[in-house]
């Protein structure tokens, strides 16, 4: 008789454990960030490897602009910010330099430095079905912000960022900064 009680207890514990695992998986799935369209055929959340395939790049056919990781003594969880530049890239019939930024191997930001910002701006509005209007910014569902900007050297570009992934990065990196 005690064996049956133990078997029932074990079965009950296993059933509870399976239910908890199922609930945890469901919660993880619900909190995942949906990919959001960036430049051309790229989406936020794509890995460097996926971007290489999508753009038909050979490994190392880019310049590394940033490869930042915390020091071993840093109390924050491990992270990596990896930013690369592709020279003479062509998008929407326009030539320029494409800069891609990844957070923990997830594409988060793209910036395109076209030869002609005005022509490229028109092409982006047409292809993406957006209007920059007077603010120089637009939104693409579910979470992309697109804007016209200038970098520190005065070069004009159009940028795309997944705002939800940026919030994850900000929280991840700043959670131990006080």
C-alpha positions in Angstrom: 0.0 0.0 0.0 2.7 2.6 0.8 4.2 1.9 -2.7 0.9 3.0 -4.3 0.9 6.2 -2.3 4.4 6.9 -3.3 3.6 6.2 -6.9 0.6 8.5 -6.8 2.8 11.2 -5.1 5.5 10.9 -7.8 2.9 11.0 -10.5 1.3 14.1 -9.0 4.7 15.8 -8.7 5.5 14.9 -12.3 2.2 16.2 -13.5 2.7 19.5 -11.7 6.2 19.8 -13.2 5.0 19.2 -16.7 2.2 21.8 -16.2 4.8 24.3 -14.9 7.1 23.7 -17.8 4.3 24.1 -20.3 3.2 27.4 -18.7 6.8 28.7 -18.7 7.2 27.9 -22.4 4.0 29.6 -23.2 5.1 32.7 -21.2 8.5 32.7 -23.0 6.7 32.5 -26.3 4.4 35.3 -25.5 7.2 37.6 -24.5 9.3 37.0 -27.6 9.7 40.0 -29.8 8.0 39.8 -33.2 10.4 40.5 -36.0 9.9 43.9 -37.5 10.9 45.0 -41.0 14.0 47.0 -41.4 15.8 48.0 -44.7 15.0 45.9 -47.8 14.4 42.2 -47.0 16.0 42.4 -43.5 14.0 42.0 -40.3 14.9 42.6 -36.7 16.0 39.6 -34.8 17.9 38.0 -37.7 21.3 36.5 -36.7 24.5 37.6 -38.5 24.5 34.3 -40.2 20.9 34.8 -41.5 21.8 38.3 -42.7 24.9 36.9 -44.5 22.6 34.4 -46.3 20.0 37.0 -47.1 22.4 39.5 -48.5 24.6 36.8 -50.2 27.7 37.9 -48.3 30.9 36.0 -47.8 32.2 35.7 -44.3 34.2 38.8 -43.5 33.0 40.9 -46.5 32.5 43.8 -44.1 34.3 46.2 -41.8 33.8 45.7 -38.1 32.9 49.1 -36.5 32.2 47.9 -33.0 32.5 44.6 -31.1 31.6 45.3 -27.5 31.3 42.8 -24.7 31.4 43.4 -21.0 34.7 42.7 -19.1 34.8 39.5 -17.0 34.6 41.6 -13.9 31.4 43.4 -15.1 28.4 42.3 -12.9 26.0 42.6 -15.8 24.8 39.5 -17.7 27.0 38.8 -20.8 26.1 40.7 -23.9 27.5 41.6 -27.3 27.0 44.6 -29.5 28.4 43.9 -33.0 28.3 46.6 -35.7 29.5 46.2 -39.2 29.6 48.3 -42.4 29.1 47.1 -46.0 30.6 49.5 -48.5 29.1 50.1 -52.0 25.8 48.4 -51.1 22.8 48.8 -53.4 19.3 49.1 -52.0 16.2 50.4 -53.9 18.4 51.1 -56.9 20.6 53.5 -54.8 24.3 53.0 -53.9 25.7 53.7 -50.5 27.2 52.2 -47.3 25.0 50.0 -45.1 25.7 49.8 -41.3 24.1 46.9 -39.4 24.1 46.6 -35.6 23.4 43.4 -33.7 22.6 43.0 -30.1 23.3 39.4 -28.8 23.3 38.2 -32.4 20.0 39.8 -33.2 19.8 42.5 -35.9 18.4 45.6 -34.3 19.5 48.6 -36.3 20.2 49.4 -39.9 21.5 52.6 -41.3 22.0 53.4 -45.0 24.3 56.2 -46.2 23.2 56.8 -49.8 25.0 58.8 -52.4 21.8 60.9 -52.7 19.8 61.2 -49.6 16.8 62.9 -51.4 16.5 60.1 -54.0 16.9 57.4 -51.4 14.3 59.0 -49.1 11.8 59.0 -52.0 12.6 55.4 -52.7 12.2 54.3 -49.1 8.9 56.1 -48.8 7.7 54.3 -52.0 9.0 50.8 -51.2 8.0 50.9 -47.5 4.7 52.6 -48.0 5.6 55.3 -45.4 5.9 59.1 -45.3 8.6 60.9 -43.3 6.5 64.1 -43.3 7.9 67.1 -41.5 9.3 65.2 -38.6 11.7 63.1 -40.7 10.5 59.9 -39.0 7.9 57.2 -39.6 6.8 53.9 -38.1 6.4 50.5 -39.6 4.4 47.9 -37.6 4.9 46.2 -35.4 7.9 48.1 -33.8 10.2 49.8 -36.4 11.1 53.4 -36.3 12.5 54.9 -39.5 14.2 58.2 -39.5 16.4 60.6 -41.6 19.5 61.7 -39.7 23.1 62.9 -39.8 26.0 61.2 -38.0 28.7 63.0 -36.0 30.7 63.7 -39.2 27.6 65.3 -40.9 26.9 62.4 -43.3 23.2 61.9 -44.0 21.6 58.5 -43.6 18.2 56.8 -43.2 18.0 54.5 -40.1 15.7 51.7 -39.0 15.5 50.4 -35.5 13.3 47.9 -33.7 12.1 49.9 -30.7 11.2 46.8 -28.7 14.5 45.1 -29.2 16.2 48.4 -28.3 14.3 48.5 -25.0 15.4 44.9 -24.3 19.0 46.0 -24.9 18.7 49.1 -22.7 17.2 47.0 -19.9 19.8 44.2 -20.3 22.8 46.5 -20.3 21.5 49.0 -17.7 20.0 46.6 -15.2 23.2 46.8 -13.0 24.1 50.4 -13.7 23.2 52.6 -10.8 
